[in-house]
Amino acid sequence: MHTDAIHCADGASATSLAGSTPRCAWAKAPSAARFNGRYAMTVCALDGGSVSTTTVGLELTVTATLDALDDADTVIVPGFRRGPAPPRALEALRLAHRRGARIASICTGAFALAQAGLLDGRRATTHWAHADALADEHPRVLVDANALYIDEGEVLTSAGLDLCLYLVGRDHGQDVAIQRARHMITPLHRAGGQAQFIPVGVGGEATSWPRSPLGRAATCIVRSPSRTLPDRV
């Protein structure tokens, strides 16, 4: 059985936290009994207890502490309100990585991985709205704002929830991932990258967009559809 520890930081994104659990929920889903026993999941926080979220009026009660990272096969860091992560949490991520655990992030969870130094010299992604901030705050990270997710071996980052089904396929094969996608009523892979989700203003003009190559390419698409795209995006 594969063990996942999902680290829930204060100011957690309830959406990415909830989205990181379906791959582990088979053990509790009667309609997916044939998948039982593939994953064991623990949601943990710094010292356990109450954890705030970005959803007004929603607070989580977490029973497990950072000790859950000690023997997890995969550590997942969902999105959270951007800011410095607690030093103990960063050290726990480093220790988990050093002993060989797979470390993955969803959305702004990439900032915690970057603060821990786990993304230095690696390609990484995050939600497009935060890509410039990740690049500015962590210049040693090779930010690819267009990617939906990036697999760098034992360190993986994602813009959204696509990574979760990808990990199922990596762990148990595509047939299992396809079955899980059907159960979740979601595509196994979304075509294209994050450029398709760029907001467009009134009259076909692009709204304010980050200074990344993705932003420049998107502006090119919106304002001059016939123009040749840059060689590299």
C-alpha positions in Angstrom: 0.0 0.0 0.0 1.3 3.5 -0.9 1.2 6.0 2.0 0.4 9.6 1.3 0.9 12.5 3.8 -1.0 15.7 2.8 0.5 18.6 4.6 -2.2 21.2 5.4 -0.6 24.6 6.0 -2.4 27.4 7.7 -4.4 29.4 5.2 -5.0 26.2 3.2 -6.9 26.2 -0.1 -9.8 24.0 0.6 -10.2 23.3 -3.2 -6.7 21.9 -3.7 -6.8 20.1 -0.4 -10.0 18.4 -1.3 -8.7 17.7 -4.8 -5.6 16.0 -3.5 -7.5 13.3 -1.6 -9.6 11.5 -4.3 -6.7 9.3 -5.3 -6.5 8.1 -1.7 -10.2 7.9 -1.1 -10.7 4.4 -2.6 -10.5 2.7 0.7 -13.6 4.5 1.9 -15.6 4.5 -1.4 -18.0 1.5 -1.6 -18.6 2.2 -5.3 -14.9 1.9 -6.0 -14.2 -1.2 -4.0 -12.0 -2.7 -6.6 -9.4 0.0 -5.9 -9.3 -0.6 -2.1 -5.9 -0.9 -0.5 -3.9 1.1 -3.1 -3.4 4.2 -0.9 -3.4 5.1 2.8 -3.9 8.8 3.4 -3.0 11.1 6.4 -3.8 14.8 6.4 -1.4 16.5 8.8 -0.6 20.0 10.0 2.3 21.6 11.9 1.1 20.6 15.4 -2.4 19.3 14.5 -5.4 21.1 15.7 -7.3 23.9 13.9 -6.2 25.1 10.5 -7.6 28.1 8.8 -8.6 28.0 5.1 -9.0 30.6 2.3 -12.8 29.8 2.4 -14.7 32.2 4.6 -16.2 30.4 7.5 -14.4 27.1 6.9 -11.9 25.8 9.4 -10.3 22.4 9.5 -9.5 20.2 12.5 -6.5 18.1 11.8 -5.4 15.3 14.2 -2.0 14.3 12.7 1.2 16.4 13.1 4.3 16.7 10.9 5.4 13.3 12.2 3.2 11.8 9.5 5.9 12.9 7.0 8.4 10.6 8.6 7.3 7.4 6.8 5.1 8.7 3.9 5.9 7.5 0.4 4.5 10.7 -1.1 4.2 14.1 0.6 1.6 16.4 -1.0 1.5 20.1 -0.3 -1.8 21.6 -1.5 -2.2 25.3 -2.1 -2.1 27.8 0.8 -2.2 31.6 1.3 1.2 32.8 0.2 3.8 33.7 2.8 6.7 32.3 4.7 6.1 28.6 5.7 7.1 27.6 9.2 10.7 26.6 9.4 9.8 23.2 11.1 7.5 22.4 8.1 10.3 23.3 5.6 12.8 21.1 7.5 10.3 18.3 7.5 9.9 18.5 3.8 13.7 18.5 3.3 14.1 15.4 5.6 11.3 13.6 3.7 13.0 14.4 0.4 16.4 13.3 1.7 15.1 9.9 2.8 13.6 9.3 -0.7 10.0 10.4 -0.3 8.3 11.8 -3.4 7.3 15.4 -2.9 4.5 17.0 -4.8 2.7 20.4 -4.7 -0.6 21.7 -6.0 -1.0 25.4 -6.9 0.7 27.7 -4.4 2.1 24.6 -2.5 5.1 25.1 -4.9 6.1 28.1 -2.7 6.7 25.9 0.2 8.8 23.5 -1.9 10.8 26.5 -3.2 11.3 27.9 0.3 12.6 24.5 1.3 15.1 24.6 -1.6 13.6 21.6 -3.2 13.0 23.4 -6.5 16.4 25.0 -7.0 17.6 24.3 -10.5 14.4 22.4 -11.4 11.6 23.2 -13.7 8.4 23.9 -11.7 5.0 25.3 -12.2 2.2 26.8 -10.2 -1.2 28.5 -10.9 -0.7 31.1 -13.6 -1.7 34.0 -11.3 1.2 33.2 -9.0 3.9 32.3 -11.6 5.6 35.6 -11.7 5.8 35.8 -7.9 7.3 32.4 -7.8 9.9 33.4 -10.3 10.7 36.7 -8.6 10.9 35.3 -5.1 12.9 32.2 -6.1 15.1 33.0 -9.1 16.9 29.6 -8.9 13.6 27.9 -9.8 13.0 27.4 -13.6 9.3 28.5 -13.6 7.2 27.2 -16.5 4.0 29.1 -16.3 2.3 27.2 -19.1 2.6 23.7 -17.7 -0.3 22.1 -16.0 2.1 19.9 -14.1 5.8 19.0 -14.2 7.4 15.7 -13.2 11.0 16.2 -12.1 11.4 12.6 -10.8 10.9 12.7 -7.0 9.8 16.4 -7.0 6.6 17.3 -8.9 4.6 20.6 -9.1 1.3 21.4 -10.6 -1.0 24.3 -11.4 -4.1 22.5 -10.4 -5.5 19.1 -9.7 -4.3 17.3 -12.9 -1.3 16.0 -11.1 -3.3 13.7 -8.8 -4.6 11.5 -11.6 -1.1 11.6 -13.2 0.4 10.2 -10.0 -2.2 7.4 -10.0 -1.1 6.4 -13.5 2.5 6.6 -12.5 1.9 4.4 -9.5 -0.5 1.8 -10.8 -0.7 2.2 -14.6 -2.9 4.1 -17.0 -5.8 1.5 -16.8 -6.2 2.2 -13.1 -5.9 6.0 -13.7 -8.6 5.8 -16.4 -10.9 4.0 -14.1 -10.4 6.6 -11.4 -11.0 9.4 -13.9 -14.3 7.8 -14.9 -15.3 7.5 -11.2 -14.5 11.2 -10.7 -16.2 12.2 -14.0 -13.1 14.1 -15.1 -10.8 13.9 -18.1 -7.6 11.9 -17.5 -5.5 14.6 -19.3 -6.6 18.1 -20.2 -5.4 19.2 -23.7 -3.2 22.3 -23.8 -1.6 24.3 -21.1 -2.5 27.1 -18.8 -2.6 29.7 -21.7 -6.2 28.6 -22.4 -7.3 29.9 -19.0 -5.9 33.4 -19.4 -8.6 36.1 -18.7 -9.6 38.3 -21.6 -10.9 41.8 -21.2 -13.7 43.6 -23.0 -13.2 44.1 -26.8 -10.7 41.3 -27.2 -7.9 43.0 -25.4 -5.9 41.0 -22.9 -6.2 42.0 -19.3 -3.1 42.8 -17.2 -0.9 39.7 -17.3 2.4 38.7 -15.7 5.7 39.5 -17.4 6.4 35.8 -18.2 6.8 34.4 -21.8 3.4 32.8 -21.3 1.9 36.3 -20.8 3.6 37.7 -23.9 2.4 34.7 -26.0 -1.1 35.1 -24.7 -1.3 38.8 -25.5 0.0 37.9 -29.0 -2.9 35.4 -29.4 -5.6 37.7 -28.2 -4.6 40.9 -30.0 -3.2 39.4 -33.2 -4.5 35.8 -33.8 -2.8 35.5 -37.1 0.6 36.5 -35.8 3.3 33.8 -35.6 3.8 32.7 -32.0 7.2 32.9 -30.4 9.5 29.9 -30.9 9.5 29.3 -27.1 6.6 29.8 -24.8 
